[in-house]
């Protein structure tokens, strides 16, 4: 059963130890439960979700929620039916706003789209000893992340795969060399307009 595969997948994530440069949010039982709720809710939806591959969990976003491309604030701000569906089933102790998550769910809410969101590296990479900062995942970390990406795609059988930014696209291409990976601009650092334009081109929608 897919629910069993999801449980096994999340269990593997929860076994990685923290290091001086990587934090694993899934050492927290609440965040393990949040991710499990998220993935099971996606599995219960009809059709196959688009796979949206980003970079890594951010310290104000996925690190606090356990859900990629999210933040505590998006569950309070946006009336997307999927967010409403899982809102009361998850636990978020710290409500923060995260720029990328806000831009992504602003778009998804407007278009009523619910993708499977994941990352090149499914943990929180940070500078040495600085847990409240973000850094880009290394090539070695992306190689590790590819294994998780392959497993997740094998569970959900995503046909449309979108890499958000260079790191997300790089990981997706490594994971799926025989599939088409579409690249869109990462929305941070002034990339919001190009991100929206890129998704509109892929999904055939208008601004």
Backbone as CSV, one residue per row, in Angstrom:
resi,resn,N_x,N_y,N_z,CA_x,CA_y,CA_z,C_x,C_y,C_z
1,UNK,0.832,-1.197,0.000,0.000,0.000,0.000,0.871,1.253,0.000
2,UNK,0.351,2.291,-0.641,1.116,3.537,-0.726,1.316,4.160,0.650
3,UNK,0.342,4.038,1.536,0.503,4.593,2.881,1.686,3.958,3.600
4,UNK,1.879,2.666,3.390,3.028,1.983,3.992,4.337,2.486,3.388
5,UNK,4.340,2.738,2.084,5.539,3.268,1.430,5.863,4.665,1.945
6,UNK,4.827,5.464,2.166,5.034,6.805,2.709,5.606,6.724,4.118
7,UNK,5.059,5.846,4.935,5.570,5.678,6.302,7.041,5.272,6.297
8,UNK,7.389,4.360,5.410,8.779,3.901,5.312,9.698,5.025,4.841
9,UNK,9.216,5.799,3.891,9.979,6.933,3.361,10.270,7.953,4.462
10,UNK,9.243,8.317,5.210,9.413,9.307,6.275,10.293,8.755,7.391
11,UNK,10.181,7.471,7.662,11.025,6.847,8.686,12.504,6.969,8.327
12,UNK,12.830,6.770,7.059,14.223,6.901,6.615,14.726,8.331,6.824
13,UNK,13.877,9.304,6.517,14.255,10.698,6.733,14.558,10.962,8.205
14,UNK,13.786,10.354,9.076,13.889,10.641,10.507,15.125,10.031,11.159
15,UNK,15.858,9.230,10.424,17.022,8.557,11.015,18.338,9.290,10.807
16,UNK,18.329,10.351,10.013,19.569,11.100,9.787,19.877,11.989,10.994
17,UNK,21.108,11.963,11.434,21.513,12.774,12.575,21.842,14.197,12.149
18,UNK,21.717,15.122,13.092,22.173,16.491,12.855,23.700,16.538,12.784
19,UNK,24.217,17.506,12.039,25.657,17.768,12.023,25.853,19.260,12.266
20,UNK,27.083,19.711,12.236,27.350,21.135,12.461,26.889,21.997,11.286
21,UNK,26.555,21.359,10.149,26.133,22.123,8.968,24.786,21.672,8.395
22,UNK,24.156,20.685,9.017,22.852,20.196,8.546,21.954,19.887,9.746
23,UNK,20.731,20.434,9.716,19.725,20.110,10.726,18.655,19.224,10.100
24,UNK,18.273,18.201,10.828,17.202,17.316,10.358,15.930,17.590,11.160
25,UNK,14.976,18.318,10.587,13.731,18.613,11.309,12.947,17.363,11.675
26,UNK,13.181,16.258,10.945,12.387,15.057,11.150,12.845,14.232,12.348
27,UNK,13.750,14.791,13.136,14.034,14.222,14.447,12.930,14.612,15.429
28,UNK,12.103,15.567,15.038,10.958,16.018,15.827,9.728,15.207,15.399
29,UNK,9.101,14.521,16.345,7.966,13.643,16.028,6.797,14.414,15.418
30,UNK,6.596,15.660,15.840,5.495,16.452,15.272,5.721,16.723,13.790
31,UNK,6.969,16.989,13.402,7.252,17.292,12.007,7.221,16.024,11.143
32,UNK,7.576,14.896,11.735,7.392,13.610,11.047,5.909,13.407,10.746
33,UNK,5.084,13.697,11.728,3.639,13.547,11.555,3.114,14.539,10.520
34,UNK,3.613,15.774,10.553,3.183,16.775,9.569,3.462,16.319,8.152
35,UNK,4.685,15.826,7.916,5.043,15.379,6.565,4.196,14.182,6.155
36,UNK,3.953,13.274,7.078,3.130,12.102,6.780,1.706,12.514,6.410
37,UNK,1.149,13.453,7.158,-0.192,13.975,6.853,-0.206,14.594,5.457
38,UNK,0.808,15.395,5.161,0.912,16.069,3.868,0.952,15.057,2.718
39,UNK,1.831,14.085,2.816,1.990,13.115,1.730,0.753,12.221,1.588
40,UNK,0.174,11.800,2.693,-1.034,10.979,2.615,-2.206,11.759,2.029
41,UNK,-2.306,13.040,2.366,-3.383,13.870,1.814,-3.214,14.047,0.311
42,UNK,-1.981,14.206,-0.145,-1.725,14.293,-1.586,-2.088,12.982,-2.275
43,UNK,-1.765,11.879,-1.653,-2.050,10.575,-2.227,-3.553,10.339,-2.377
44,UNK,-4.350,10.934,-1.491,-5.795,10.731,-1.516,-6.503,11.583,-2.567
45,UNK,-5.772,12.551,-3.138,-6.367,13.402,-4.166,-6.411,12.650,-5.502
46,UNK,-7.407,12.915,-6.326,-7.465,12.255,-7.634,-6.361,12.767,-8.552
47,UNK,-5.891,11.912,-9.432,-4.860,12.308,-10.393,-3.464,12.263,-9.799
48,UNK,-2.508,12.538,-10.649,-1.103,12.516,-10.254,-0.598,13.945,-10.126
49,UNK,-0.068,14.310,-8.967,0.353,15.705,-8.808,1.618,16.027,-9.603
50,UNK,1.739,17.272,-9.981,2.997,17.776,-10.540,4.055,17.710,-9.453
51,UNK,5.274,17.336,-9.796,6.378,17.326,-8.837,7.164,18.624,-8.973
52,UNK,7.191,19.397,-7.898,7.887,20.684,-7.865,9.120,20.511,-6.980
53,UNK,10.306,20.597,-7.575,11.552,20.319,-6.845,12.305,21.618,-6.568
54,UNK,12.433,21.968,-5.318,13.168,23.159,-4.914,14.579,22.829,-4.463
55,UNK,15.104,23.636,-3.553,16.503,23.517,-3.157,16.673,22.750,-1.846
56,UNK,16.146,23.293,-0.752,16.286,22.670,0.563,15.298,23.324,1.518
57,UNK,15.123,22.752,2.693,14.258,23.352,3.702,14.915,24.617,4.246
58,UNK,14.121,25.679,4.397,14.621,26.928,4.941,14.345,27.038,6.426
59,UNK,15.138,27.824,7.135,15.022,27.858,8.599,13.737,28.536,9.081
60,UNK,13.100,29.355,8.240,11.821,29.962,8.605,10.637,29.237,7.970
61,UNK,10.920,28.254,7.120,9.873,27.569,6.376,9.753,26.102,6.724
62,UNK,10.209,25.262,5.785,10.067,23.824,5.953,10.746,23.253,7.176
63,UNK,11.773,23.911,7.673,12.426,23.431,8.896,11.468,23.464,10.080
64,UNK,10.524,24.401,10.060,9.580,24.556,11.166,8.276,23.797,10.946
65,UNK,7.965,23.475,9.696,6.705,22.785,9.396,6.899,21.312,9.039
66,UNK,8.069,20.980,8.503,8.315,19.629,8.005,7.793,19.413,6.598
67,UNK,7.200,20.456,6.011,6.593,20.346,4.682,7.324,21.276,3.721
68,UNK,7.886,20.761,2.638,8.630,21.607,1.696,7.776,22.728,1.109
69,UNK,8.433,23.860,0.786,7.753,25.020,0.199,6.588,25.497,1.079
70,UNK,6.785,25.490,2.382,5.709,25.951,3.256,6.273,26.759,4.414
71,UNK,5.380,27.396,5.130,5.719,28.093,6.371,4.473,28.097,7.237
72,UNK,4.628,28.407,8.500,3.458,28.480,9.358,2.469,29.521,8.877
73,UNK,2.987,30.598,8.324,2.154,31.716,7.917,1.225,31.382,6.756
74,UNK,1.668,30.514,5.839,0.819,30.223,4.675,-0.473,29.525,5.086
75,UNK,-0.422,28.763,6.189,-1.631,28.078,6.638,-2.629,29.056,7.247
76,UNK,-2.158,30.204,7.688,-3.047,31.232,8.229,-3.520,32.190,7.147
77,UNK,-2.686,32.401,6.143,-2.968,33.448,5.159,-3.804,32.974,3.978
78,UNK,-3.513,31.804,3.444,-4.119,31.390,2.181,-5.291,30.430,2.384
79,UNK,-6.331,30.618,1.567,-7.530,29.791,1.649,-7.520,28.698,0.580
80,UNK,-6.340,28.177,0.287,-6.248,27.065,-0.664,-6.925,25.841,-0.036
81,UNK,-7.807,25.149,-0.773,-8.538,24.014,-0.187,-7.629,22.943,0.416
82,UNK,-6.485,22.696,-0.211,-5.590,21.669,0.316,-4.990,22.103,1.645
83,UNK,-4.564,23.368,1.738,-4.027,23.874,3.001,-5.091,23.814,4.089
84,UNK,-6.329,24.169,3.744,-7.425,24.105,4.707,-7.681,22.671,5.155
85,UNK,-7.539,21.736,4.228,-7.805,20.327,4.523,-6.834,19.765,5.557
86,UNK,-5.565,20.156,5.468,-4.575,19.582,6.396,-4.269,20.483,7.586
87,UNK,-4.775,21.701,7.574,-4.427,22.703,8.599,-4.648,22.196,10.025
88,UNK,-5.786,21.586,10.274,-6.107,21.142,11.630,-5.484,19.790,11.987
89,UNK,-4.796,19.202,11.024,-4.208,17.877,11.264,-2.712,17.943,11.540
90,UNK,-2.130,19.144,11.398,-0.689,19.291,11.594,-0.399,20.173,12.807
91,UNK,0.839,20.098,13.277,1.275,20.872,14.439,2.413,21.802,14.036
92,UNK,2.197,23.106,14.202,3.250,24.079,13.908,3.435,24.950,15.154
93,UNK,4.611,24.825,15.748,4.861,25.515,17.015,5.301,26.958,16.813
94,UNK,5.964,27.242,15.705,6.471,28.582,15.441,5.921,29.090,14.119
95,UNK,5.121,30.138,14.168,4.522,30.709,12.963,5.469,31.766,12.404
96,UNK,6.074,31.463,11.275,6.993,32.390,10.619,6.534,32.601,9.175
97,UNK,6.970,33.710,8.607,6.741,33.975,7.194,8.020,33.678,6.423
98,UNK,7.888,32.974,5.324,9.061,32.626,4.511,8.778,33.057,3.080
99,UNK,9.667,33.830,2.496,9.406,34.499,1.233,9.061,33.534,0.100
100,UNK,9.873,32.515,-0.090,9.633,31.577,-1.189,8.294,30.870,-1.022
101,UNK,8.028,30.386,0.188,6.759,29.690,0.442,5.572,30.602,0.150
102,UNK,5.683,31.862,0.533,4.596,32.815,0.315,4.332,33.020,-1.173
103,UNK,5.399,33.215,-1.941,5.243,33.427,-3.385,4.640,32.190,-4.054
104,UNK,5.138,31.026,-3.679,4.669,29.775,-4.288,3.182,29.555,-3.997
105,UNK,2.777,29.702,-2.734,1.375,29.419,-2.395,0.436,30.541,-2.797
106,UNK,0.957,31.725,-2.971,0.161,32.800,-3.559,-0.242,32.407,-4.981
107,UNK,0.714,31.871,-5.711,0.458,31.418,-7.083,-0.478,30.203,-7.086
108,UNK,-0.156,29.202,-6.256,-0.946,27.977,-6.235,-2.385,28.245,-5.798
109,UNK,-2.557,29.179,-4.884,-3.906,29.515,-4.421,-4.707,30.202,-5.519
110,UNK,-4.046,31.091,-6.259,-4.726,31.787,-7.347,-5.147,30.822,-8.449
111,UNK,-4.317,29.821,-8.710,-4.585,28.878,-9.801,-5.279,27.604,-9.340
112,UNK,-5.421,27.435,-8.011,-6.042,26.225,-7.449,-5.318,24.965,-7.925
113,UNK,-3.998,24.995,-7.778,-3.141,23.867,-8.146,-2.532,23.280,-6.873
114,UNK,-2.394,21.959,-6.825,-1.791,21.307,-5.661,-0.702,20.351,-6.129
115,UNK,0.543,20.810,-6.196,1.641,19.943,-6.606,2.195,19.142,-5.429
116,UNK,3.037,18.195,-5.735,3.860,17.537,-4.725,5.144,18.341,-4.621
117,UNK,5.341,18.988,-3.496,6.531,19.821,-3.304,7.626,19.021,-2.603
118,UNK,8.830,19.116,-3.140,9.973,18.430,-2.529,11.224,19.267,-2.800
119,UNK,12.371,18.776,-2.348,13.610,19.534,-2.497,14.772,18.665,-2.958
120,UNK,15.770,19.329,-3.530,17.003,18.640,-3.928,17.662,17.975,-2.728
121,UNK,17.637,18.675,-1.587,18.177,18.151,-0.331,17.076,18.301,0.709
122,UNK,16.580,17.193,1.279,15.357,17.261,2.076,15.545,17.673,3.533
123,UNK,16.701,18.239,3.856,16.968,18.685,5.211,17.287,20.187,5.189
124,UNK,17.770,20.722,6.311,18.105,22.150,6.358,19.617,22.347,6.416
125,UNK,20.229,22.726,5.284,21.669,23.009,5.293,21.911,24.437,5.783
126,UNK,22.907,24.592,6.628,23.210,25.916,7.177,24.720,26.074,7.344
127,UNK,25.207,27.310,7.465,26.637,27.509,7.693,27.063,26.859,9.019
128,UNK,28.311,26.558,9.124,28.865,25.902,10.318,28.351,26.551,11.602
129,UNK,27.599,25.753,12.370,27.149,26.206,13.672,26.091,27.290,13.674
130,UNK,25.562,27.674,12.512,24.578,28.768,12.430,23.227,28.217,11.961
131,UNK,22.469,27.698,12.887,21.237,26.987,12.556,20.125,27.904,12.041
132,UNK,20.229,29.182,12.321,19.199,30.120,11.874,19.620,30.891,10.636
133,UNK,20.359,30.227,9.789,20.706,30.760,8.470,20.578,29.634,7.459
134,UNK,20.438,30.003,6.201,20.359,29.021,5.122,21.635,29.054,4.298
135,UNK,21.953,27.934,3.693,23.007,27.879,2.676,22.546,26.929,1.581
136,UNK,23.156,27.042,0.423,22.817,26.135,-0.678,23.387,24.748,-0.401
137,UNK,22.672,23.704,-0.761,23.227,22.355,-0.598,24.413,22.122,-1.517
138,UNK,25.365,21.331,-1.039,26.559,21.002,-1.821,26.224,19.926,-2.851
139,UNK,27.155,19.685,-3.750,26.974,18.631,-4.764,26.783,17.272,-4.088
140,UNK,27.541,17.029,-3.013,27.429,15.758,-2.288,26.049,15.621,-1.646
141,UNK,25.543,16.726,-1.100,24.223,16.694,-0.476,23.126,16.490,-1.512
142,UNK,23.295,17.081,-2.676,22.309,16.869,-3.739,22.314,15.412,-4.192
143,UNK,23.482,14.819,-4.283,23.570,13.397,-4.639,22.832,12.541,-3.624
144,UNK,22.973,12.881,-2.342,22.217,12.172,-1.308,20.721,12.400,-1.493
145,UNK,20.361,13.641,-1.772,18.955,13.974,-1.928,18.285,13.296,-3.106
146,UNK,19.062,12.997,-4.130,18.522,12.337,-5.329,17.878,11.001,-4.968
147,UNK,18.449,10.306,-4.009,17.889,9.008,-3.605,16.473,9.161,-3.054
148,UNK,16.282,10.173,-2.227,14.949,10.431,-1.675,13.984,10.866,-2.781
149,UNK,14.490,11.665,-3.703,13.670,12.159,-4.811,13.177,10.999,-5.671
150,UNK,14.058,10.067,-5.971,13.684,8.891,-6.768,12.608,8.072,-6.055
151,UNK,12.789,7.878,-4.757,11.826,7.087,-3.990,10.454,7.744,-3.989
152,UNK,10.439,9.056,-3.782,9.168,9.765,-3.735,8.447,9.708,-5.082
153,UNK,9.192,9.881,-6.162,8.585,9.821,-7.488,8.061,8.418,-7.790
154,UNK,8.750,7.408,-7.291,8.289,6.034,-7.520,6.972,5.764,-6.784
155,UNK,6.751,6.476,-5.682,5.498,6.328,-4.941,4.359,7.040,-5.665
156,UNK,4.613,8.281,-6.104,3.542,9.106,-6.666,3.445,9.033,-8.184
157,UNK,4.495,8.535,-8.856,4.483,8.371,-10.315,4.213,9.689,-11.048
158,UNK,4.879,10.751,-10.594,4.678,12.070,-11.208,5.138,12.065,-12.659
159,UNK,4.330,12.627,-13.533,4.670,12.699,-14.954,5.261,14.057,-15.325
160,UNK,4.767,15.125,-14.693,5.302,16.462,-14.933,6.254,16.810,-13.795
161,UNK,7.514,17.075,-14.135,8.536,17.358,-13.131,9.122,18.742,-13.407
162,UNK,9.018,19.614,-12.427,9.483,20.988,-12.573,10.584,21.261,-11.554
163,UNK,11.739,21.683,-12.035,12.827,22.087,-11.162,12.751,23.583,-10.921
164,UNK,12.689,23.980,-9.664,12.618,25.395,-9.307,14.033,25.876,-8.979
165,UNK,14.616,26.648,-9.892,15.986,27.107,-9.703,17.005,26.066,-10.134
166,UNK,18.282,26.450,-10.072,19.359,25.588,-10.564,19.516,24.300,-9.764
167,UNK,19.472,24.412,-8.435,19.687,23.232,-7.585,18.554,22.226,-7.738
168,UNK,17.319,22.716,-7.768,16.180,21.823,-7.940,16.209,21.123,-9.283
169,UNK,16.564,21.872,-10.322,16.643,21.288,-11.666,17.786,20.285,-11.764
170,UNK,18.918,20.625,-11.159,20.074,19.731,-11.172,19.734,18.401,-10.516
171,UNK,19.092,18.455,-9.368,18.726,17.222,-8.663,17.727,16.403,-9.468
172,UNK,16.720,17.068,-10.028,15.694,16.351,-10.794,16.292,15.672,-12.018
173,UNK,17.225,16.337,-12.684,17.855,15.740,-13.869,18.740,14.549,-13.490
174,UNK,19.394,14.636,-12.341,20.191,13.498,-11.867,19.290,12.321,-11.504
175,UNK,18.167,12.639,-10.888,17.253,11.586,-10.442,16.527,10.927,-11.609
176,UNK,16.190,11.743,-12.635,15.353,11.249,-13.738,15.982,11.568,-15.087
177,UNK,17.091,10.928,-15.409,17.790,11.245,-16.664,16.982,10.918,-17.918
178,UNK,15.984,10.052,-17.780,15.185,9.655,-18.938,13.856,10.409,-19.032
179,UNK,13.645,11.365,-18.122,12.399,12.119,-18.140,12.674,13.592,-18.459
180,UNK,11.673,14.270,-18.973,11.799,15.697,-19.209,11.669,16.445,-17.890
181,UNK,12.643,17.288,-17.600,12.591,18.144,-16.417,12.508,19.585,-16.902
182,UNK,11.464,20.272,-16.503,11.251,21.658,-16.906,11.807,22.572,-15.824
183,UNK,12.598,23.558,-16.218,13.193,24.488,-15.259,12.430,25.807,-15.247
184,UNK,12.120,26.278,-14.033,11.582,27.629,-13.877,12.482,28.395,-12.918
185,UNK,12.467,29.686,-13.023,13.278,30.547,-12.167,12.868,30.394,-10.702
186,UNK,13.835,30.378,-9.793,13.515,30.384,-8.367,12.900,31.741,-8.036
187,UNK,11.848,31.780,-7.209,11.165,33.056,-6.976,11.902,34.040,-6.067
188,UNK,12.934,33.578,-5.361,13.629,34.488,-4.453,14.582,35.408,-5.218
189,UNK,15.106,36.400,-4.516,16.088,37.344,-5.083,15.599,37.987,-6.383
190,UNK,14.350,38.455,-6.356,13.813,39.176,-7.508,13.319,38.305,-8.637
191,UNK,13.156,36.997,-8.396,12.747,36.096,-9.471,11.262,35.802,-9.545
192,UNK,10.449,36.530,-8.777,9.017,36.210,-8.696,8.328,36.254,-10.057
193,UNK,8.546,37.333,-10.810,7.853,37.483,-12.093,8.236,36.371,-13.062
194,UNK,9.526,36.030,-13.117,9.974,34.963,-14.017,9.482,33.599,-13.548
195,UNK,9.403,33.408,-12.249,8.858,32.165,-11.693,7.407,31.986,-12.139
196,UNK,6.622,33.032,-11.987,5.210,32.980,-12.387,5.082,32.753,-13.886
197,UNK,5.875,33.473,-14.660,5.842,33.317,-16.114,6.201,31.883,-16.519
198,UNK,7.218,31.330,-15.870,7.641,29.963,-16.177,6.565,28.945,-15.874
199,UNK,5.919,29.066,-14.713,4.856,28.124,-14.374,3.663,28.299,-15.298
200,UNK,3.344,29.516,-15.645,2.233,29.744,-16.577,2.493,29.057,-17.924
201,UNK,3.730,29.111,-18.399,4.076,28.463,-19.667,3.933,26.943,-19.554
202,UNK,4.357,26.396,-18.428,4.283,24.943,-18.239,2.840,24.483,-18.106
203,UNK,2.065,25.233,-17.340,0.718,24.790,-16.983,-0.362,25.312,-17.922
204,UNK,0.055,26.189,-18.862,-0.898,26.679,-19.847,-1.927,27.621,-19.280
205,UNK,-1.512,28.397,-18.271,-2.433,29.360,-17.670,-1.945,30.782,-17.939
206,UNK,-2.819,31.721,-17.721,-2.475,33.120,-17.957,-2.274,33.849,-16.623
207,UNK,-1.465,34.893,-16.681,-1.209,35.685,-15.477,-2.479,36.334,-14.967
